[in-house]
Amino acid sequence: MRVLVVEDDEEMALAVATGLRRAQMAVDVAFDGRAGLERALYNNYDVIVLDRDLPGMHGDAVCAELISARCRSRILMLTAAATTDDLVDGLNLGADDYLPKPFDFPALVARIGALARRAHPAVPPLLRHGDLVVDSARRTSSRGGRPLELAPKEFGVLELLLASKGRAVSAEELLERVWDEAADPFTNAVKITISRLRTKLGDPPVIETVAKRGYRI
């Protein structure tokens, strides 16, 4: 799952990003409205966490631009103003959900997870392949009833491969969806992560390499 956090309070933005990464999400951060809009239009995010009171370009304007551009990302608006009118205004602009500040971090994680599942409605929260199970809501995985201790990128790769239902997923798509914008496009991180994931999943192997196309389960 890839998330964009647009928040002008740098300390809060970085704290939220750190927490979301610990929850096994790939996170990019922007500190003003225009930078957030540029990233949102350029990259394929599952969820955009958008502060309403932003410098450079107000969050309302960012939201309106994203809706006008038919951006497929789900939008969660944050605001310090928690009145009913603010809630209605935000949703009328096209935001998918609304969370007043201050908020409980577990609530933020749960809202993001729910929105991500709405962004891909065909993908159930519980993904299975034989004795391999990934719970996207709880961010847990197991094989043969044995819990798997996966690093965030390993979990993200496994989740995306399972959600693809047998479709071969290219290394480029895995890099775009599981890593953040700081990832080097020429890195061998995907290959290394697949290798470690195969080791942790054990036998019989479930991840297949498809020549010139990528990987699939």
Beta strands, then each sheet from edge to edge (+ up, - down):
strand 1: 2-6
strand 2: 26-30
strand 3: 47-51
strand 4: 74-79
strand 5: 97-100
strand 6: 126-129
strand 7: 132-135
strand 8: 140-143
strand 9: 146-147
strand 10: 208-210
strand 11: 214-216
sheet 1: 2+ 1+ 3+ 4+ 5+
sheet 2: 6+ 7- 8+ 9-
sheet 3: 10+ 11-
end
